[in-house]
Amino acid sequence: MLHIDICQSSTTANTTGLEVIVMVRKKATVNSWDLLPSMNVLSQVAATKSDCSGTTAAGQTVVGVTNPATGNLNHLGKLIFLEDTVTIAQSEIAFLVAQSGD
């Protein structure tokens, strides 16, 4: 079983999509890789950008967002991507359960 999460942070639509290439090998001792069928995903998709209203410490469940109503942050019950533009490894995928219009 293979599960891949993909997030697009660009607010410009990607017309060609993002190609996902997965390579696997059958044994740890063999340096022979096989290519699984590649996939093209997220074509014609642009991200919605909303800036955080301040610094949020790790482990917080509430993240302040500058004007979520005009930032189109109304995707309740869906996964959202929180991008750390300084250290991409600290980015997260989160589940949006509530938002307010402040």
Backbone hydrogen bonds, N-H to C=O, Kabsch-Sander energy under -0.5 kcal/mol:
donor,donor_aa,acceptor,acceptor_aa,energy
9,S,7,C,-0.5
14,N,45,V,-1.5
15,T,13,A,-0.8
18,L,41,V,-3.5
20,V,18,L,-0.5
20,V,39,M,-3.0
21,I,19,E,-0.6
22,V,20,V,-0.5
24,V,34,D,-2.8
30,V,27,K,-1.0
31,N,29,T,-0.5
32,S,30,V,-0.5
33,W,31,N,-0.5
34,D,24,V,-3.7
36,L,22,V,-2.7
36,L,34,D,-0.6
39,M,20,V,-1.7
41,V,18,L,-2.8
41,V,39,M,-0.6
44,Q,14,N,-2.8
45,V,14,N,-0.6
45,V,42,L,-1.1
47,A,10,S,-2.8
50,S,48,T,-0.5
53,S,64,G,-1.8
60,Q,57,A,-1.4
66,T,51,D,-3.3
67,N,65,V,-0.7
71,G,67,N,-1.6
72,N,69,A,-1.0
73,L,68,P,-2.6
74,N,72,N,-1.3
76,L,74,N,-0.9
77,G,96,L,-3.3
78,K,75,H,-1.4
80,I,94,A,-3.5
82,L,80,I,-0.5
82,L,92,E,-3.3
83,E,81,F,-0.7
84,D,82,L,-0.5
85,T,83,E,-0.9
90,Q,87,T,-2.4
91,S,88,I,-1.8
92,E,82,L,-2.5
94,A,80,I,-3.2
96,L,78,K,-2.7
96,L,94,A,-0.6
97,V,95,F,-0.6
